[in-house]
Amino acid sequence: LPARKLVNVENVGEVIQSPEADERAQTVADKAITLVRNEANFFPVSNPDNACVVVLVESRASQHGRKFMEEIRRRAPKMRINLLDPMLAKADLDQVVQSASTCGSIAIAAYVTVGAYRGNVALPGDFPALVNSLVAGNVPVGMISLGNPYLIRSFPNLKAYMATFSTTTTSEIAAVRAMFGEIAIGGRLPVTIPGIANYGDGIQL
């Protein structure tokens, strides 16, 4: 039992913003990474310099994806990254699809923030058509879902699928670490994804 029941509120900031607290939060995010599908050993990415990343955010004003891209560029400066928002014209998205045809592999990082896992959440705007076009091409495509884990239901032909269950910065860092094989992947699904995977499933790497 703690020695004192009362908390000194003036010291709260020092505790929750401490390096120790940050480290614990990152450990939790790392352990949450769950690999649902991994055909042909898509993850970790074997040839980063020839791989491409497509980052799908929910809003042009969103800060999501910034830390994710920063972490990738520190590790693989030559990896091609496209940050896309739903306001982009279809012609711009078509150009991304055309350019991606020369990639060795394509990892899609999709941000979907929801209050509750409902199983019917879709990507906004023309993003579903974009993903389907990428999947229909000759380049293997995997997805990292940052937020809602059910996105794979909309894209059942993905070669690989990884879930972070969160859009926080720690989850972005954990996703990149998993992409590059820097951490063991041992997460298990806390939900069932109908037709795809059961509660407790998760590929261990």
C-alpha positions as CSV (number, residue, x, y, z in Angstrom):
1,L,0.0,0.0,0.0
2,P,1.2,3.5,-0.7
3,A,2.6,5.5,2.2
4,R,0.3,8.4,1.5
5,K,-3.3,8.5,0.2
6,L,-3.2,12.1,-0.9
7,V,-1.4,13.3,-4.1
8,N,0.6,16.5,-4.4
9,V,-1.0,17.9,-7.5
10,E,1.9,20.3,-8.0
11,N,4.2,17.4,-8.7
12,V,1.8,15.6,-11.2
13,G,3.4,17.1,-14.3
14,E,6.9,16.0,-13.2
15,V,5.7,12.4,-12.8
16,I,3.6,12.0,-16.0
17,Q,6.1,13.8,-18.1
18,S,9.1,12.1,-16.8
19,P,11.5,10.0,-19.0
20,E,10.4,6.9,-17.0
21,A,6.7,7.5,-17.8
22,D,7.6,8.1,-21.5
23,E,9.5,4.8,-21.6
24,R,6.7,2.9,-20.0
25,A,4.2,4.3,-22.5
26,Q,6.5,3.3,-25.4
27,T,6.8,-0.2,-24.0
28,V,3.0,-0.5,-23.8
29,A,2.7,0.7,-27.4
30,D,5.4,-1.7,-28.6
31,K,3.7,-4.6,-27.0
32,A,0.3,-3.7,-28.4
33,I,1.5,-4.1,-32.0
34,T,-0.5,-7.0,-33.5
35,L,0.3,-8.7,-36.8
36,V,-2.9,-10.2,-38.2
37,R,-1.6,-11.2,-41.6
38,N,1.9,-11.4,-43.1
39,E,2.0,-13.2,-46.4
40,A,5.4,-13.7,-48.0
41,N,7.0,-12.2,-44.9
42,F,5.9,-8.7,-45.9
43,F,6.9,-7.3,-42.4
44,P,9.5,-6.4,-41.5
45,V,10.3,-4.6,-44.7
46,S,13.3,-6.4,-46.3
47,N,14.4,-3.7,-48.8
48,P,13.5,-0.2,-47.4
49,D,15.3,1.7,-50.2
50,N,13.0,0.1,-52.8
51,A,9.8,0.3,-50.6
52,C,7.1,2.9,-50.6
53,V,4.9,4.2,-47.8
54,V,1.5,5.8,-48.3
55,V,0.2,7.7,-45.2
56,L,-3.6,8.3,-45.1
57,V,-4.7,10.9,-42.6
58,E,-8.3,12.0,-41.8
59,S,-7.8,15.7,-42.2
60,R,-5.4,18.1,-43.9
61,A,-4.9,19.9,-40.6
62,S,-4.1,16.7,-38.8
63,Q,-0.7,16.2,-37.2
64,H,-1.0,12.5,-37.6
65,G,1.7,10.9,-39.7
66,R,4.3,13.5,-39.0
67,K,6.2,11.5,-36.3
68,F,5.6,8.3,-38.3
69,M,7.4,9.8,-41.4
70,E,10.1,11.4,-39.3
71,E,11.0,8.0,-37.8
72,I,11.0,6.3,-41.2
73,R,13.3,9.0,-42.7
74,R,15.8,8.6,-39.9
75,R,16.1,4.9,-40.8
76,A,15.6,4.9,-44.5
77,P,16.1,8.3,-46.2
78,K,15.6,6.8,-49.7
79,M,12.2,5.3,-48.9
80,R,9.5,7.1,-50.9
81,I,6.7,8.5,-48.7
82,N,3.4,10.1,-49.7
83,L,1.3,11.9,-47.1
84,L,-2.3,12.1,-48.4
85,D,-5.5,13.8,-47.0
86,P,-9.1,13.3,-48.2
87,M,-9.2,16.8,-49.8
88,L,-6.8,15.8,-52.6
89,A,-8.2,15.6,-56.1
90,K,-8.8,12.2,-57.6
91,A,-6.2,13.0,-60.3
92,D,-3.6,13.5,-57.5
93,L,-4.5,10.1,-56.0
94,D,-4.3,8.5,-59.5
95,Q,-0.8,9.9,-59.8
96,V,0.2,8.2,-56.5
97,V,-1.1,4.9,-57.8
98,Q,0.9,5.3,-61.0
99,S,4.1,6.2,-59.2
100,A,3.7,3.3,-56.8
101,S,3.8,0.8,-59.6
102,T,7.6,1.1,-59.5
103,C,7.9,0.3,-55.8
104,G,9.2,-3.0,-54.5
105,S,6.4,-3.0,-51.9
106,I,3.9,-0.6,-50.5
107,A,3.0,-0.1,-46.9
108,I,-0.1,1.9,-46.2
109,A,-0.4,3.7,-42.8
110,A,-4.1,4.4,-42.3
111,Y,-5.2,6.7,-39.5
112,V,-8.8,6.2,-38.3
113,T,-9.8,7.7,-35.0
114,V,-13.0,6.3,-33.6
115,G,-14.6,6.4,-30.2
116,A,-15.6,2.7,-30.3
117,Y,-14.6,-0.3,-32.5
118,R,-17.7,-0.8,-34.6
119,G,-16.5,-3.0,-37.4
120,N,-17.9,-0.8,-40.2
121,V,-15.5,2.1,-40.2
122,A,-14.3,3.1,-43.7
123,L,-11.6,5.4,-44.9
124,P,-12.8,8.8,-45.9
125,G,-13.2,10.3,-49.4
126,D,-11.6,8.5,-52.3
127,F,-9.2,6.6,-50.1
128,P,-11.0,3.3,-50.4
129,A,-10.7,3.5,-54.2
130,L,-7.0,4.4,-53.8
131,V,-6.3,1.4,-51.6
132,N,-8.2,-0.9,-53.9
133,S,-6.2,0.4,-56.9
134,L,-2.9,-0.2,-55.1
135,V,-4.0,-3.7,-54.0
136,A,-5.1,-4.5,-57.6
137,G,-1.6,-3.7,-59.0
138,N,1.4,-6.0,-59.3
139,V,3.2,-4.6,-56.1
140,P,2.5,-6.4,-52.8
141,V,0.6,-4.1,-50.4
142,G,0.4,-4.2,-46.6
143,M,-1.4,-2.0,-44.2
144,I,-0.8,-0.6,-40.8
145,S,-4.0,0.5,-39.1
146,L,-3.4,3.2,-36.6
147,G,-6.6,3.4,-34.7
148,N,-9.5,1.1,-35.6
149,P,-8.4,-2.5,-36.2
150,Y,-11.3,-3.4,-38.5
151,L,-10.1,-1.8,-41.7
152,I,-8.9,-5.1,-43.1
153,R,-12.6,-6.0,-43.6
154,S,-12.8,-3.4,-46.4
155,F,-9.6,-4.7,-48.0
156,P,-9.4,-8.4,-47.6
157,N,-6.8,-8.9,-50.3
158,L,-4.0,-7.1,-48.5
159,K,-0.8,-9.1,-48.2
160,A,-0.2,-8.0,-44.7
161,Y,-2.0,-6.2,-41.9
162,M,-0.7,-4.8,-38.7
163,A,-2.8,-3.0,-36.0
164,T,-1.6,-0.5,-33.3
165,F,-5.1,0.3,-31.8
166,S,-4.0,3.9,-31.3
167,T,-2.9,7.0,-33.2
168,T,-0.7,8.3,-30.5
169,T,3.0,9.3,-31.1
170,T,4.1,6.2,-29.2
171,S,2.0,4.0,-31.5
172,E,3.5,5.7,-34.5
173,I,7.0,5.0,-33.2
174,A,6.1,1.4,-32.4
175,A,4.7,0.8,-35.9
176,V,7.9,2.0,-37.5
177,R,10.0,-0.1,-35.1
178,A,7.9,-3.1,-36.1
179,M,8.2,-2.3,-39.8
180,F,12.0,-2.3,-39.5
181,G,12.2,-5.4,-37.4
182,E,13.6,-3.5,-34.4
183,I,11.1,-5.0,-31.9
184,A,9.5,-8.4,-31.4
185,I,5.9,-8.5,-32.5
186,G,3.8,-10.3,-29.9
187,G,0.4,-8.6,-29.7
188,R,-2.9,-10.5,-29.8
189,L,-6.2,-9.2,-31.0
190,P,-8.5,-7.9,-28.2
191,V,-11.4,-8.2,-30.6
192,T,-12.7,-10.6,-33.3
193,I,-12.5,-9.3,-36.9
194,P,-15.4,-11.2,-38.5
195,G,-14.2,-13.3,-41.4
196,I,-10.6,-12.4,-40.9
197,A,-9.3,-13.3,-37.4
198,N,-10.5,-14.3,-34.0
199,Y,-10.1,-12.8,-30.5
200,G,-6.6,-13.7,-29.3
201,D,-5.1,-14.2,-32.8
202,G,-1.7,-12.6,-33.6
203,I,1.3,-13.7,-35.6
204,Q,4.4,-13.8,-33.3
205,L,7.6,-12.5,-34.8
